[in-house]
Amino acid sequence: MTKISFDLVGFDLDGTLVDSSADLAAATNHALASIGLPTHDVEEVKRFVGKGTRIMLERALRASGDYSEARLDALRPAFADYYDRHLSVHTRPYSGAVDALDALRERGVRVGLCTNKSERFTLPLLEELGLHDRFDAIVCGDTLGAGVLKPDPAPVAAMVARAGGGRSVFLGDTSHDIDAARGAGIASIAVRFGFVDAADELGADAILDHYGDLLPLLEKWPVRGTK
């Protein structure tokens, strides 16, 4: 069996490990409708995701053509109340993701999670999906304090440290993920199946098309001149 030369593989959550787009869209649209604003389809909401709930709702408001701080303040409780109760109606891990997590752990590779989603939503969602106990470290959007979010490398660096350190690689679907990994001094993989279509433009060290390809990719590292 070919050795995997990474001690830790880290994952973003939304758009990387799980497809949460339908539930995020439902909660966003519930909140928008509660204050009489137009709603958005799932593909639109995917483009709003990436830097925490506040920014997602701000983007949704601006797209509805009626942004103000007062509107945003009104939207957030309505979103949170709905999403708390509908975290995993449609949200599921991407095909092959759970098998990949388990295979990594069986090979002695530690697994971490670093997301801009708050602990309020992340931890119960992971429990509902049966994923929580698969991670050696979980760092959320408010774990290090308000506003410490990817692309700031601090959350990724914290994930690495809390999971025990060592040679690490991080998977994500947005520039925030790839930039944070680079800033933390670790390798990166962009997933092509996430919420952002332009995976080839993110500057990651490698691209992943399907979770079935993850272990072979890690076994044949280095790629693109990385070490």
Secondary structure as UniProt FT lines:
FT   STRAND          8..11
FT   TURN            15..17
FT   STRAND          18..19
FT   HELIX           21..34
FT   TURN            35..36
FT   HELIX           42..48
FT   HELIX           53..64
FT   HELIX           69..85
FT   TURN            87..88
FT   STRAND          92..93
FT   TURN            95..96
FT   HELIX           97..106
FT   TURN            107..108
FT   STRAND          110..114
FT   HELIX           119..128
FT   TURN            129..130
FT   HELIX           132..134
FT   STRAND          137..139
FT   TURN            141..144
FT   TURN            146..147
FT   TURN            150..151
FT   HELIX           154..162
FT   TURN            163..164
FT   STRAND          168..172
FT   HELIX           175..183
FT   TURN            184..185
FT   STRAND          187..191
FT   TURN            192..193
FT   HELIX           199..201
FT   STRAND          206..208
FT   HELIX           211..213
FT   HELIX           214..219
FT   TURN            224..225
//
